[in-house]
Amino acid sequence: MRYPKVTEGIFIHRENRFIAQVQIGEKTQIVHVRNTGRCKELLVPGVKVYLEDCSEKKRKTKYSLIGVEKKGLLINMDSQIPNRVVEEALVKKNIPFDAIKKFKRESIFRNSRFDFELLEPAGFMEVKGVTLEENKIAKFPDAPTKRGEKHVRELIQVKQKGMRAILFFLIQMKGIKLFALNWERDVNFSHAVWEAQRAGVEIYAWDSRVTKDEIRLGQAVPIDLEYGKNGR
C-alpha cells in the first residue's frame, strides 16, 4: 500500500488521542494522529515523523501522522493500514494466504465483528497491528484491550465450529527477531491468545517492508507466546 504524498516533520507534543503538534519546516502544524493507542514509546518530543498530506480532502487538519523513526527504525503507526496490507496480500494470494480462495471484509460472528470472513474455505480472521518494539522484540498489546480479548475468545468458538480461525499480527516495521505477547500490560488478552493457540486457532506474526510512503507485507517472524509469562 502506498501513500500518494508524504512529508517529514519533527514531533512536538500530543494534545490528545487524535491531535498532535508537529514542526514542518518553519511552521508548527496541528495534525491528525492516525493511531488512538498510547504510543508513548514512539511519540517522543524531537523524533522525526512522517505525515500524509491530506490537503486535497475537506477536513480540519491538513496532515495525518502515519510514521515515526525510533532509534533509526522506521515504524508505520497508521492503525488503518494493517487491514489494507493484509487485504492486498489476500488478493494476490501471497503466503500465508495462498489457500484462501474467497473472502470478504468485516463480517459478524456471534458478538464480534471480524476483519475478514473467509468464504473458501470457511472461517474468520482478525488482524492486529503491532507498533510496540523493545530490543528487536515486537509485543502486543501496548495497552489493555477487552475488545481484543473478546475477538480471540470468539475465534476459539469459530474453530470449535469446524471453521478456519486466524489471528494475524502485522508488525508495522522491519528488523524484528521475535513476536511476543505483552503479559505485563494485559494478562487477560495474552492468556486468551495462549489458550487460542492450544485450541487450534492459527496465529501468525509477519513484519512489514516499510518506507516513508509505503508499507507491504514482509516475512514471517518467530513467535514465542511464553516469552514474558510469569516474568521470565
URNOR-V904468 format. One record per backbone hydrogen bond with DSSP energy under -0.5 kcal/mol. NH is the residue of the N-H (numbers start at 1). CO is the residue of the C=O. E is the energy in kcal/mol with one decimal. If there is no record, write none. Layout:
# URNOR-V904468
<<NH/CO/E> <NH/CO/E>>
This chain:
# URNOR-V904468
<<3/213/-2.8> <7/51/-2.6> <9/49/-2.1> <10/23/-2.4> <11/47/-2.7> <12/21/-2.5> <13/21/-1.5> <15/13/-0.6> <15/19/-1.3> <16/19/-1.7> <20/31/-2.2> <21/13/-3.7> <22/29/-2.6> <23/10/-3.1> <24/22/-0.6> <24/27/-2.9> <25/23/-0.5> <27/24/-1.8> <29/22/-3.5> <29/27/-0.6> <31/20/-2.8> <31/29/-0.6> <32/63/-2.6> <33/18/-3.0> <34/32/-0.7> <34/65/-1.6> <35/33/-0.9> <42/39/-1.0> <43/39/-2.8> <44/42/-1.9> <46/11/-3.0> <47/44/-2.0> <49/9/-2.6> <50/67/-2.5> <51/7/-2.8> <52/64/-2.9> <53/5/-2.8> <54/52/-0.8> <54/62/-3.0> <57/54/-2.0> <59/57/-1.2> <64/52/-1.8> <65/32/-3.5> <66/50/-2.7> <66/64/-0.5> <67/50/-1.7> <68/75/-2.3> <69/48/-2.3> <70/73/-2.9> <71/69/-0.5> <73/70/-1.9> <74/72/-0.5> <75/68/-2.9> <75/73/-0.6> <76/172/-2.4> <77/66/-2.5> <77/75/-0.5> <78/66/-0.8> <79/34/-2.8> <79/77/-0.8> <81/78/-1.4> <82/78/-0.5> <84/80/-0.5> <84/81/-0.7> <85/81/-2.3> <86/82/-2.5> <87/83/-2.6> <88/84/-2.1> <89/85/-1.8> <90/86/-2.5> <91/87/-2.6> <92/88/-1.8> <93/89/-0.5> <93/90/-0.7> <94/89/-2.5> <97/94/-3.1> <100/97/-1.5> <101/99/-0.7> <101/120/-3.3> <102/120/-1.1> <104/117/-2.1> <106/115/-3.1> <107/114/-1.7> <109/112/-2.6> <112/109/-2.3> <114/107/-2.8> <114/112/-0.7> <116/125/-2.1> <117/104/-2.7> <118/116/-0.5> <118/123/-2.6> <119/102/-2.0> <119/117/-0.5> <120/102/-1.6> <120/121/-0.6> <123/118/-1.9> <124/164/-2.1> <125/116/-2.6> <126/166/-2.4> <128/168/-2.7> <130/170/-2.8> <131/129/-0.5> <132/139/-0.6> <134/137/-2.7> <137/134/-1.2> <138/136/-0.5> <138/178/-2.6> <139/132/-2.1> <140/180/-1.2> <149/145/-2.0> <150/146/-2.2> <151/147/-2.1> <152/148/-2.1> <153/149/-2.5> <154/150/-1.9> <155/151/-1.6> <156/152/-1.5> <157/153/-1.0> <158/154/-1.8> <159/155/-2.3> <160/156/-2.1> <161/157/-1.2> <161/158/-0.6> <162/159/-1.9> <163/158/-1.8> <164/122/-2.6> <166/124/-2.1> <167/202/-3.1> <168/126/-3.0> <168/166/-0.5> <169/167/-0.6> <169/204/-2.9> <170/128/-2.6> <170/168/-0.7> <171/169/-0.8> <171/206/-3.2> <172/130/-2.5> <172/170/-0.6> <173/171/-1.6> <177/136/-2.7> <178/136/-1.1> <179/222/-2.6> <180/138/-2.7> <182/140/-2.2> <183/181/-1.3> <185/182/-0.6> <186/182/-2.2> <190/186/-2.0> <191/187/-2.5> <192/188/-1.9> <193/189/-2.2> <194/190/-2.3> <195/191/-2.4> <196/192/-2.3> <197/193/-2.3> <198/194/-1.2> <199/195/-1.3> <200/197/-1.1> <201/196/-2.4> <202/165/-2.8> <204/167/-2.3> <206/169/-2.2> <207/219/-2.6> <208/173/-2.0> <209/216/-2.9> <210/208/-0.8> <211/214/-2.8> <214/211/-0.8> <215/1/-2.5> <216/209/-1.7> <218/207/-2.7> <221/205/-3.1> <224/179/-2.3> <227/224/-1.0> <229/226/-2.2> <231/228/-1.5> <232/229/-1.7>>
